[in-house]
Amino acid sequence: MKKRLVSLLLCGALAFSLTACSGGGDMSPAATPEPAADTAAAEDTAADAAAEDTAADSSADTSADASADTAAAGTTITVMASQDWVEDSEQELGKKFEEQTGIHVDYQIVPADQYQDLLLTRLNSGEGPDIWGAQSGFALKTTYNVEQNAVDLSGEPWMSEYSKFSAEQTGVDGKNYGLTYYDTTTDYYMVYNKKLFEAAGAKVPTTFVELTETCDKLLASGVTPIYEPLADGWHLLMLWAGNGQCIDKIEPGVIDKLNKNETTFAEDENMKKCVDQLNTLAKNGYFGDNYMSDEFADAEGYMAKGEFAMCNLKPGSINKIVESDLNTAGYTADDFGLFVLPICDNQVLNIHPTGPSRFIYSGSPNIDAAKQYLAFLLEKDNVQYLIDNAADVENLPVEVGQKPEYSKTTLDFLDSFDEEHKGMVLQDVVLYFNEQWMDINSDLAAMFIGDMTSDDVLKNLDDRRAQLAKAAGDTNWK
């Protein structure tokens, strides 16, 4: 693999995972940017704990595992996750797991706009599912209280295969509580239909003005420019947060100031510009007529039909579009490309190493069975099965000898960004942002229909950050 590509992928999850493609090399992640640096000790602490615990208890674990396997047969474990967090391929693996162990896996999939509230209700009432899902990152300590609600997994054998950087994101104070079972080696980018662009005389935009010009040409050709599904309540914000990393390039140090409460989103002109530009996209009709009710699950289908020219998707989704029964035009993978949405003229690649992760509930009566399930998912053949059968998964943040399936389109796109044009997404670097993800989405939707202004959206965001910070005892908010 090209050295330049490897250097491009600065985040540990990407560097770790892409090494598998080249068949070896240094598996250490790159340095973690602030403010994640306060968890940097998790790398060695979690890894050392795993090695020491495994070595010290190896003989005991062998007999314990054997008895646990027998005792767990006939057990049912529940896996609770938000919509789109569990691939169909994983559910097939769940059937294989039951055949091998006698342990049945009950997948409880909850609509995204209801998931967090329902999960927190169950955790706070002492009735958590055996395995529960959550986004890794800052909110694990402040919102989900993993130190109380999750099992310490630092000593699990698979820790030596798990990306150290991912372990930082699923860990708190040097202990790892989770497993990121999601392709964090790439993020969401704008997937666009080259043929529709060419027919409309449109070009890939690199500034916001060019984006509006491109969208106007697509509209004139009879094609809706952007598929943006608001009904699920989570996708819209990525158009800002996943492209807002350019703000720290425009205003060096602004993220640090936000985290020290030295400025606010409402006070920042460029943050306001990002939100105003999103409003422009909606007001100009670039999302079509039904975006308020459109659902993410239909994205690939609409793209396959050629009704929409672009959508913010994972690169692997191109395979789903091409393989869709709705692809009556005969589009091939070569007919689609990738670009970053130029909100605030962004040309910085979004790096997003956190993602949906699994945690074992500390009060579960089936902890051993749940541990068996996580270990099963990370067996080489099962990791490869997910990569081979989940079209939008090109790799996972583990190294078990699997073969990643990055397309040439993905690799060429990533390789087109140098070190100066990469940045962490807002939710991974700004404190008390990801915890209110659904609320911000709701406020943006309210702005689109005229019930709020961009100033209102940003003020609400700041007010909620202050509440979360004070609840966490953050001394920067007094």
Summary of the structure (lengths in Angstrom):
residues: 478
radius of gyration: 22.1
end to end distance: 50.1
largest distance: 70.4
contacts: 1643
relative contact order: 0.18
helix: 50%
strand: 13%
